Amino acid sequence: MDMKKFGFMLLTACLGGVITLGAYKLVETKITGSTSLNDKQQTFFASNPSGALSSTGNPDFTQAAALVTPAVVHIKTTYSGSSRSGGTDPFDDMFQDFFGRRMPQQRSPQMASGSGVILSEDGYIVTNNHVVENADKIEVVLNDKRSFLAKVIGRDANTDLALLKVSAKNLPVVKMGNSDDVRVGEWVLAVGNPFNLTSTVTAGIVSAKARAIGILGDGQDPAISKSRPIESFIQTDAAINRGNSGGALVNTNGELIGINAAIASQTGNYEGYGFAIPVNLAKKILDDFQKFGSVQRGFLGIQIGEVDAELAEKKGLKSTQGVYVDKVVAGGGADAAGIKEGDVILKIENVPVNASSELQEQIGRHRPGDKIAISLVRNGVEKNVTAVLKADEGAKVASSKSTEEVFNKLGASFAPISESTKKKFGLNAGLIVSEVRNGGLFDQVGLPKGTIITAVNGKTVTKVDDLDEALGNRKNDMLQITGIAPDGARINYTFQVR
């Protein structure tokens, strides 16, 4: 065959393959519909490559700061007298064990503030749960001084994360990095709005990883603890102060590696220690908010402890590596996998775990039903087992609220109903109330968790956006809700929202 003819045929075949793949991707996108934050990020940064220098050698902080600052927002929250217990800043309530008090608590605070990070062009923003918890109104102020009202897509007290949404397009975006690649000693930048000073950038290094500092709960293992916190913070000496909550911790490539959450201080101001939620844990939580409206927590079903020299000697262990299994919950995933009290877990999914916080973070990245590979030592012999994580009925459900202030007052979260529920009640659409907050409007009128909402103000609802639209069409602040009670009874509520 003539070489020119063969080359032309080869080129034609390659082009055909590319066109076919492109068409497949287009069809695939249309079929799948909802796009995750990770997909949005990959699409955005494929066409908007980062130009920052590597973090090796002598980093240039100016490029990373220029990339990140436009996409770090100032969050202003407003509360009614009954929705917050005191303090003028979200840090004050959550971290009172760390902060000294300089003035008496105010009885009815009205305003507070924090920071957030834009993760998509269409307005998804990550922040801390304690920045927006119980807020009646959430205002997001961009670096260019534009302002938007925000809705809470989801929030989780156990990781101190929340996902907001504003109605905007073509927003600046911070690229999510890989917190597993972060190394102790590398340079990082903290970007936020401390003391209402917008767009503040500070620099420091990563001081430690997988820190558990006991601020999110009672410090026990999430398989046993009622509050089930996950603490595996990145510690940094970059200056973080009140108002930095929910802001960005980035590497010198301008990639998000953590969400600033706390400081260790006796005065309430920076004293050398700041803590950020690793972005790899945040990715899973935020994805849950988008897909399910709540955090899908998988539980291994063990109570664990640190392995130190004293425990190793007492239990006859040959090494201080790993995490010690103190208790196995009957019927849990660990029990079914054959894990026993006295085992030492060395790895989860081939990732070494040498502290309770490291194990909790690895489990926290998975959902109920996920199979995880576990390496452990029993009586000096290494074993590999596979455990299936179980759901926990007592786990808290994240709240989901609208873009409008009135939706924030409802005090409820919503998730799409399952296909089985649709068949059971003969429905084509609907949202289920997955949480009811004490003192909210749903609590006041007696709409319980488990209620199915089929229509609001006469409009059928299948997703939270439908609920937003229906609330926007209300007249004289009247709200009519049609649905099905948890016991199967048909309901029709009408009440006024002020």
C-alpha positions as CSV (number, residue, x, y, z in Angstrom):
1,M,0.0,0.0,0.0
2,D,1.2,3.5,-0.8
3,M,2.6,5.1,2.4
4,K,0.8,8.5,1.8
5,K,-2.5,6.6,1.3
6,F,-1.8,4.6,4.5
7,G,-1.0,7.8,6.5
8,F,-4.2,9.5,5.3
9,M,-6.2,6.5,6.3
10,L,-4.6,6.4,9.8
11,L,-5.2,10.1,10.3
12,T,-8.9,9.7,9.2
13,A,-9.3,6.9,11.7
14,C,-7.9,8.9,14.6
15,L,-10.1,11.9,13.8
16,G,-13.1,9.6,13.7
17,G,-12.2,8.2,17.1
18,V,-11.8,11.7,18.6
19,I,-15.2,12.8,17.2
20,T,-16.9,9.7,18.4
21,L,-15.4,10.1,21.9
22,G,-16.5,13.8,21.9
23,A,-20.0,12.9,20.9
24,Y,-20.1,10.2,23.6
25,K,-19.0,12.6,26.3
26,L,-21.7,15.1,25.1
27,V,-24.4,12.4,25.3
28,E,-23.0,11.1,28.6
29,T,-23.2,14.6,30.1
30,K,-26.8,15.0,29.0
31,I,-27.7,11.6,30.4
32,T,-26.1,12.0,33.8
33,G,-27.6,15.5,34.3
34,S,-26.3,16.6,37.6
35,T,-22.6,17.6,37.6
36,S,-20.5,17.1,40.7
37,L,-18.2,19.9,42.1
38,N,-15.2,17.7,41.1
39,D,-16.5,17.5,37.5
40,K,-17.1,21.2,37.4
41,Q,-13.6,21.8,38.7
42,Q,-12.0,19.6,36.1
43,T,-13.9,21.2,33.3
44,F,-13.1,24.7,34.5
45,F,-9.4,24.2,35.0
46,A,-9.0,22.2,31.8
47,S,-9.8,25.5,30.0
48,N,-8.3,27.8,32.6
49,P,-4.9,26.2,33.5
50,S,-3.1,27.5,36.7
51,G,0.0,29.6,36.1
52,A,1.5,29.5,39.6
53,L,5.0,28.3,40.4
54,S,5.8,25.0,42.0
55,S,6.1,24.9,45.8
56,T,9.6,23.5,45.5
57,G,12.6,25.8,45.8
58,N,11.8,29.5,46.4
59,P,8.1,29.9,46.0
60,D,6.5,33.1,44.7
61,F,3.6,33.8,47.0
62,T,2.3,36.6,44.7
63,Q,1.1,34.3,42.0
64,A,-0.8,32.0,44.4
65,A,-2.3,35.0,46.2
66,A,-3.5,36.5,42.9
67,L,-5.1,33.2,41.9
68,V,-6.9,32.6,45.1
69,T,-7.9,36.0,46.5
70,P,-10.7,36.8,44.0
71,A,-12.5,33.5,44.9
72,V,-12.4,33.9,48.7
73,V,-15.6,35.6,49.8
74,H,-16.8,37.4,52.9
75,I,-19.8,35.8,54.5
76,K,-22.2,38.0,56.6
77,T,-24.9,36.3,58.7
78,T,-28.0,37.6,60.4
79,Y,-29.7,35.9,63.3
80,S,-32.9,36.3,65.2
81,G,-32.8,36.6,69.0
82,S,-33.7,32.9,69.4
83,S,-31.4,31.4,66.8
84,R,-28.0,32.2,68.4
85,S,-27.0,31.9,72.1
86,G,-24.5,34.7,72.2
87,G,-21.3,36.2,70.8
88,T,-20.6,38.4,67.9
89,D,-18.5,36.0,65.8
90,P,-19.0,32.3,64.9
91,F,-15.6,31.5,66.5
92,D,-16.9,32.7,69.9
93,D,-19.6,30.1,70.3
94,M,-17.8,27.1,68.8
95,F,-14.3,27.5,70.3
96,Q,-15.0,28.9,73.7
97,D,-12.6,26.4,75.3
98,F,-9.8,28.0,73.2
99,F,-10.7,31.6,73.4
100,G,-10.7,34.0,76.4
101,R,-13.6,36.4,76.8
102,R,-12.8,40.1,76.6
103,M,-16.4,41.3,77.2
104,P,-19.7,39.9,78.6
105,Q,-21.8,37.9,76.1
106,Q,-24.5,39.9,74.4
107,R,-28.0,38.5,74.8
108,S,-29.2,38.8,71.3
109,P,-26.5,39.2,68.7
110,Q,-27.7,40.2,65.2
111,M,-24.6,39.9,63.0
112,A,-21.6,37.7,62.5
113,S,-19.1,37.0,59.8
114,G,-16.7,34.5,58.3
115,S,-15.2,33.5,55.0
116,G,-15.9,31.1,52.2
117,V,-14.3,29.7,49.0
118,I,-15.9,29.6,45.6
119,L,-15.6,26.1,44.0
120,S,-17.6,26.5,40.8
121,E,-18.4,29.2,38.3
122,D,-22.1,28.8,39.0
123,G,-21.9,29.7,42.7
124,Y,-21.1,26.8,45.0
125,I,-19.2,28.0,48.0
126,V,-17.6,26.0,50.8
127,T,-17.4,27.4,54.4
128,N,-17.6,26.2,58.0
129,N,-20.8,24.9,59.5
130,H,-20.4,27.2,62.5
131,V,-20.2,30.2,60.2
132,V,-23.8,29.7,58.9
133,E,-25.5,27.5,61.5
134,N,-29.0,28.7,62.5
135,A,-28.6,31.9,60.4
136,D,-31.8,33.5,59.1
137,K,-30.0,35.4,56.4
138,I,-26.7,34.7,54.7
139,E,-25.0,37.4,52.6
140,V,-22.0,36.6,50.4
141,V,-19.8,39.5,49.4
142,L,-17.3,38.9,46.6
143,N,-13.8,40.3,46.3
144,D,-15.2,42.7,43.6
145,K,-17.8,44.0,46.2
146,R,-20.8,42.3,44.5
147,S,-23.2,40.9,47.1
148,F,-25.6,37.9,46.9
149,L,-28.0,36.1,49.2
150,A,-27.0,32.5,49.7
151,K,-28.9,29.3,50.4
152,V,-27.4,26.4,52.5
153,I,-27.3,23.3,50.4
154,G,-26.0,21.2,53.3
155,R,-24.1,21.5,56.6
156,D,-22.5,19.0,58.9
157,A,-21.5,19.7,62.5
158,N,-19.4,16.6,62.7
159,T,-16.9,17.9,60.2
160,D,-17.7,21.6,60.5
161,L,-18.4,21.9,56.8
162,A,-21.2,23.7,54.9
163,L,-22.0,24.1,51.2
164,L,-23.7,27.3,50.1
165,K,-25.1,28.3,46.7
166,V,-25.6,31.8,45.2
167,S,-27.4,32.6,42.0
168,A,-24.5,33.9,39.8
169,K,-22.4,32.9,36.8
170,N,-18.8,33.2,35.6
171,L,-17.4,33.5,39.2
172,P,-13.7,33.1,40.0
173,V,-12.9,29.6,41.3
174,V,-10.2,28.1,43.6
175,K,-8.8,24.8,42.3
176,M,-9.2,21.9,44.8
177,G,-5.8,20.2,45.4
178,N,-4.9,16.9,47.1
179,S,-4.4,17.2,50.8
180,D,-2.9,13.7,50.9
181,D,0.1,15.1,49.1
182,V,0.7,17.9,51.7
183,R,3.9,17.6,53.6
184,V,4.9,18.9,57.0
185,G,7.2,21.9,56.4
186,E,5.8,23.0,53.1
187,W,4.7,26.6,52.5
188,V,1.0,27.5,52.6
189,L,-1.1,30.6,52.5
190,A,-4.2,31.4,54.5
191,V,-6.7,33.6,52.7
192,G,-9.8,35.1,54.4
193,N,-11.5,38.1,56.1
194,P,-10.2,38.4,59.7
195,F,-11.6,41.2,61.8
196,N,-13.7,42.2,58.7
197,L,-10.5,43.0,56.9
198,T,-11.4,41.6,53.5
199,S,-9.0,39.7,51.3
200,T,-6.2,39.1,53.8
201,V,-3.4,36.8,52.9
202,T,-0.9,35.3,55.4
203,A,1.9,32.8,54.9
204,G,3.4,30.0,57.0
205,I,4.2,26.3,56.9
206,V,2.3,23.1,57.6
207,S,3.2,22.3,61.2
208,A,1.5,18.9,61.5
209,K,-1.2,16.7,59.9
210,A,-4.1,14.6,61.3
211,R,-4.5,16.8,64.4
212,A,-7.4,16.0,66.7
213,I,-7.9,18.9,69.2
214,G,-11.3,18.0,70.7
215,I,-13.4,20.9,69.5
216,L,-16.1,19.2,67.4
217,G,-17.4,16.7,70.0
218,D,-16.6,14.6,73.0
219,G,-13.4,13.1,71.4
220,Q,-14.6,9.5,71.3
221,D,-14.6,7.3,68.3
222,P,-17.4,8.0,65.7
223,A,-18.6,4.4,65.8
224,I,-19.5,4.9,69.5
225,S,-19.8,8.6,70.2
226,K,-23.2,10.3,70.1
227,S,-21.8,13.4,68.3
228,R,-19.5,11.4,66.0
229,P,-17.0,14.1,65.1
230,I,-14.2,13.7,62.6
231,E,-11.1,15.7,63.5
232,S,-8.1,15.3,61.3
233,F,-6.9,18.9,60.9
234,I,-4.0,20.3,59.0
235,Q,-2.0,22.4,61.5
236,T,-0.3,25.6,60.2
237,D,1.5,28.6,61.7
238,A,0.0,30.9,59.0
239,A,-1.8,33.6,60.9
240,I,-5.5,32.7,61.2
241,N,-7.9,34.9,63.2
242,R,-11.6,35.3,63.9
243,G,-13.3,35.9,60.5
244,N,-10.9,33.5,58.8
245,S,-13.4,30.7,59.5
246,G,-14.3,29.0,56.2
247,G,-11.5,30.6,54.3
248,A,-8.8,29.0,52.1
249,L,-5.6,27.2,53.0
250,V,-3.7,26.8,49.8
251,N,-0.3,25.6,48.6
252,T,2.0,27.8,46.6
253,N,0.4,26.5,43.4
254,G,-2.8,28.2,44.5
255,E,-4.5,24.9,45.1
256,L,-7.0,24.5,47.9
257,I,-5.7,22.0,50.5
258,G,-7.8,22.9,53.5
259,I,-10.7,24.9,54.9
260,N,-9.6,27.1,57.8
261,A,-11.7,26.2,60.8
262,A,-10.1,26.9,64.2
263,I,-7.2,28.4,66.2
264,A,-5.7,27.4,69.5
265,S,-5.6,30.5,71.6
266,Q,-6.2,31.8,75.2
267,T,-7.1,35.3,73.9
268,G,-9.3,34.7,70.9
269,N,-6.6,35.9,68.5
270,Y,-3.8,34.2,66.7
271,E,-1.1,32.7,68.9
272,G,0.8,30.5,66.5
273,Y,-1.6,27.6,65.9
274,G,-4.3,27.3,63.2
275,F,-6.2,24.3,61.9
276,A,-7.8,23.5,58.6
277,I,-10.1,20.7,57.4
278,P,-8.3,18.7,54.7
279,V,-9.8,19.2,51.3
280,N,-9.9,15.4,50.5
281,L,-12.3,14.9,53.4
282,A,-14.3,18.0,52.3
283,K,-14.7,16.7,48.7
284,K,-16.7,13.7,49.9
285,I,-18.8,15.7,52.3
286,L,-19.6,18.4,49.7
287,D,-20.4,15.7,47.1
288,D,-22.9,14.2,49.6
289,F,-24.6,17.5,50.0
290,Q,-25.0,17.9,46.3
291,K,-26.3,14.3,45.6
292,F,-28.3,13.5,48.8
293,G,-28.8,16.7,50.7
294,S,-27.2,15.1,53.7
295,V,-23.9,13.4,54.7
296,Q,-23.9,9.7,54.0
297,R,-21.7,8.5,56.9
298,G,-20.3,5.0,56.8
299,F,-19.4,3.4,60.1
300,L,-16.9,0.6,60.8
301,G,-18.3,-0.2,64.3
302,I,-15.3,-0.1,66.5
303,Q,-14.0,1.9,69.5
304,I,-10.3,2.7,69.1
305,G,-7.3,3.9,71.0
306,E,-3.8,5.1,70.3
307,V,-0.9,2.7,70.4
308,D,1.9,4.1,72.5
309,A,4.9,2.5,74.3
310,E,2.9,1.9,77.5
311,L,0.0,0.1,75.7
312,A,2.4,-1.9,73.6
313,E,4.1,-3.2,76.7
314,K,0.9,-3.9,78.5
315,K,-0.7,-5.8,75.5
316,G,2.5,-7.5,74.4
317,L,2.6,-5.7,71.0
318,K,5.8,-5.8,69.0
319,S,5.3,-2.3,67.6
320,T,3.8,1.1,68.4
321,Q,2.4,1.4,64.8
322,G,-1.3,1.4,64.1
323,V,-4.5,1.9,66.0
324,Y,-5.7,-0.4,68.7
325,V,-9.2,-1.9,68.7
326,D,-10.7,-1.5,72.2
327,K,-14.2,-2.6,71.3
328,V,-16.2,-4.1,68.4
329,V,-19.8,-3.2,68.0
330,A,-22.0,-6.2,67.6
331,G,-23.5,-6.4,64.1
332,G,-21.3,-3.7,62.8
333,G,-19.1,-3.8,59.7
334,A,-16.0,-4.7,61.7
335,D,-17.8,-7.5,63.5
336,A,-19.0,-9.0,60.2
337,A,-15.5,-8.8,58.8
338,G,-14.1,-10.8,61.7
339,I,-12.2,-7.9,63.4
340,K,-11.7,-8.6,67.1
341,E,-10.9,-6.7,70.3
342,G,-7.2,-6.5,70.7
343,D,-6.5,-6.2,66.9
344,V,-4.2,-3.4,65.7
345,I,-5.3,-1.8,62.5
346,L,-2.3,-0.8,60.3
347,K,-3.9,0.4,57.1
348,I,-7.2,1.5,55.6
349,E,-7.3,1.1,51.8
350,N,-3.5,0.7,51.9
351,V,-3.1,4.1,53.7
352,P,-1.1,3.8,56.9
353,V,-3.1,4.8,60.0
354,N,-1.1,5.5,63.2
355,A,-3.6,7.7,65.0
356,S,-7.3,7.7,65.7
357,S,-7.7,10.9,63.7
358,E,-6.1,9.3,60.6
359,L,-8.4,6.3,60.8
360,Q,-11.5,8.4,61.3
361,E,-10.6,10.6,58.2
362,Q,-10.1,7.5,56.0
363,I,-13.5,6.0,57.1
364,G,-15.1,9.5,56.8
365,R,-14.3,9.5,53.0
366,H,-16.6,6.5,52.4
367,R,-20.3,5.9,52.4
368,P,-22.5,3.1,53.8
369,G,-22.2,0.0,51.7
370,D,-18.6,0.8,50.6
371,K,-16.2,-2.1,50.9
372,I,-12.9,-1.1,52.4
373,A,-9.6,-3.1,52.6
374,I,-8.1,-3.3,56.1
375,S,-4.7,-4.5,57.1
376,L,-4.3,-5.5,60.8
377,V,-2.1,-7.4,63.2
378,R,-3.5,-10.1,65.5
379,N,-1.2,-11.9,67.9
380,G,1.8,-10.8,65.9
381,V,0.4,-12.1,62.6
382,E,-0.6,-9.7,59.8
383,K,-4.1,-10.2,58.3
384,N,-6.0,-8.6,55.5
385,V,-9.8,-8.3,55.7
386,T,-12.6,-6.5,53.8
387,A,-15.3,-4.7,55.7
388,V,-18.6,-3.3,54.5
389,L,-19.4,0.0,56.2
390,K,-22.8,0.3,57.8
391,A,-25.2,3.2,58.0
392,D,-26.0,4.7,61.4
393,E,-29.6,5.7,62.0
394,G,-28.5,8.2,64.7
395,A,-26.2,10.2,62.5
396,K,-27.2,13.8,62.0
397,V,-28.6,14.9,58.7
398,A,-27.3,18.0,57.0
399,S,-29.7,20.8,56.5
400,S,-30.7,22.2,53.1
401,K,-32.2,25.7,52.7
402,S,-33.1,28.1,50.0
403,T,-31.4,31.1,48.5
404,E,-34.0,33.3,50.1
405,E,-34.1,34.4,53.7
406,V,-37.6,33.0,54.1
407,F,-36.3,29.5,53.3
408,N,-33.7,29.8,56.0
409,K,-36.5,30.4,58.4
410,L,-38.2,27.2,57.6
411,G,-35.7,25.3,59.7
412,A,-35.8,22.1,57.6
413,S,-33.7,20.1,55.2
414,F,-34.9,18.3,52.2
415,A,-33.8,15.4,50.0
416,P,-35.3,13.7,46.9
417,I,-37.7,10.8,47.6
418,S,-36.6,7.3,46.5
419,E,-38.1,5.3,43.7
420,S,-39.5,2.8,46.2
421,T,-41.3,5.7,48.1
422,K,-42.7,7.0,44.9
423,K,-44.2,3.5,44.1
424,K,-45.5,3.1,47.7
425,F,-47.5,6.3,47.6
426,G,-48.1,6.5,43.8
427,L,-46.1,9.7,43.4
428,N,-44.2,11.1,40.4
429,A,-42.4,13.8,42.4
430,G,-41.7,15.0,45.9
431,L,-39.2,16.0,48.6
432,I,-38.8,14.3,52.0
433,V,-38.1,16.4,55.1
434,S,-34.8,15.0,56.3
435,E,-34.4,17.3,59.3
436,V,-36.4,19.7,61.4
437,R,-34.6,22.3,63.5
438,N,-35.9,23.3,66.9
439,G,-37.6,26.7,66.7
440,G,-37.9,26.8,62.9
441,L,-41.3,27.3,61.2
442,F,-41.7,23.6,60.4
443,D,-41.2,22.8,64.1
444,Q,-43.7,25.5,65.1
445,V,-46.5,24.3,62.8
446,G,-45.8,20.6,63.5
447,L,-44.4,19.3,60.2
448,P,-42.1,16.4,61.4
449,K,-39.1,14.7,59.9
450,G,-40.2,12.2,57.3
451,T,-43.0,14.3,55.9
452,I,-43.1,14.1,52.1
453,I,-43.7,17.5,50.4
454,T,-45.4,17.1,47.0
455,A,-46.3,20.7,46.2
456,V,-45.6,24.2,47.6
457,N,-48.0,27.0,46.7
458,G,-49.5,24.8,44.1
459,K,-46.2,24.0,42.4
460,T,-45.0,20.4,42.2
461,V,-41.6,19.9,43.7
462,T,-38.9,17.3,42.8
463,K,-35.8,19.2,43.8
464,V,-34.7,22.1,46.0
465,D,-34.6,24.5,43.1
466,D,-38.4,23.8,42.6
467,L,-38.9,24.8,46.2
468,D,-37.0,28.0,45.7
469,E,-39.1,28.9,42.7
470,A,-42.4,28.1,44.6
471,L,-41.4,30.3,47.6
472,G,-40.6,33.1,45.2
473,N,-44.1,33.0,43.9
474,R,-45.9,33.3,47.3
475,K,-48.4,36.1,47.8
476,N,-48.8,38.0,51.1
477,D,-46.1,35.8,52.6
478,M,-48.5,32.9,52.6
479,L,-47.1,29.4,52.2
480,Q,-49.2,26.4,51.3
481,I,-47.7,22.9,51.6
482,T,-49.3,19.8,50.3
483,G,-47.9,16.3,51.0
484,I,-48.0,13.1,53.0
485,A,-47.3,12.7,56.7
486,P,-45.0,10.0,58.0
487,D,-48.0,7.8,58.8
488,G,-49.3,8.0,55.2
489,A,-52.1,10.6,55.9
490,R,-52.5,13.3,53.3
491,I,-51.8,16.8,54.6
492,N,-52.4,20.4,53.5
493,Y,-50.8,23.2,55.6
494,T,-51.2,26.9,55.1
495,F,-49.3,29.4,57.2
496,Q,-47.7,32.8,57.0
497,V,-44.0,33.4,56.7
498,R,-42.7,36.7,58.1
